[in-house]
Amino acid sequence: MLQPFNSIVFLGECLIEHRADGDVFFGGDSFNTAYYLSQLIASQGEKPIQIYYATAIGTDSQSEMLKALMTQSGIKLDFIERHPTKTLGQYWVDVCDSGERSFRFDRQNSAARDYFSLSRKLLTALETKQVDAIYLSGISLAILDEKQRAVLINALHQFKAKGGIIYFDNNYRPALWQSISPIHDYFSLMALADIAFLTNEDEYAVYGTQSVSDIIDLHFKGKSSRQTLVIRQGAGPCVIQEVGKDALLYVAAEQLTQKQVVDTCAAGDSFAAGFLAAMLFGRGTQSAAHFAHKVAASVIKQHGALIPTHFLPKLSNQECLGVDTFY
């Protein structure tokens, strides 16, 4: 199901995170996935995949700290742009007793929102297929203005035509779209995606669907489909509709007690990273989804979007051959 790739660029925005436990670090949906994919691959001790992050940062000390984190994490900086006057957005996390989080954002001075106004480097890389794959989300689209979204989608069409691989996560934040409907842009990305990581609640909010069956009916085109759907349902099982297969695959999530769930930030982002990492190391779809759930469970047992890597599970050699063994 997963086309092999040697290089992947993640597009989006990384913000300063004010955690519920009072700590300050970084977080942002596509950046979280890039970070966890990099760490999961590195833990295998294999030849690393080239992982890039594409965003705009400022010239201030916090932007420098983010840049240093990327370098330390093995994320390449080739598509990082500097904004002369803007910097990083910020968000504050409030967590209820069950671990569910609410956010307050300040993106007024976010450099990432002007990314394609600063440089065409990523657009050129897509148009000429200088990387194998790209991962982006609904938030990656939402922070851009209409003109920037149009040039990005055009470049993605050219990238796809040259054999590029596209992963799309539907992360939907209504406040970022304001009075603009995201449906047109979402459909544009869904038509190009090789794998779509969908959160069921976000699908319901965007399209008005009411069930997983509705989601599949809306997006999947049967035997003519070239897109696999990976539908996350929080603590419920993920549902996978795979290209070339008629039957749905249900994979149960890790069962955690309410006390174990500390902070659900980056649950879906880390799930996607775990899924991609496992597939890259030869796992089958069901085994990859089991591992993805295990990664997400490890993340939500800690505060913050980015947790220390020693808390993450590792893939054993047996798992790389398709055997489910966690340690």
Salt bridges, closest charged atoms under 4 A:
GLU13 OE1 - ARG107 NE 2.65
GLU17 OE1 - ARG19 NE 2.81
ASP23 OD2 - ARG19 NH1 3.97
GLU64 OE2 - ARG82 NH2 2.35
ASP94 OD2 - ARG104 NE 3.45
ASP114 OD2 - HIS83 NE2 3.07
ASP114 OD2 - LYS86 NZ 2.99
GLU127 OE2 - ARG120 NH2 2.98
ASP132 OD1 - LYS129 NZ 3.63
ASP169 OD2 - ARG232 NH1 2.93
ASP185 OD2 - ARG149 NE 2.94
ASP194 OD2 - LYS160 NZ 2.90
GLU203 OE1 - HIS219 NE2 2.74
GLU242 OE1 - LYS245 NZ 3.61
GLU319 OE2 - ARG283 NH1 3.41
ASP324 OD1 - ARG283 NH2 2.94
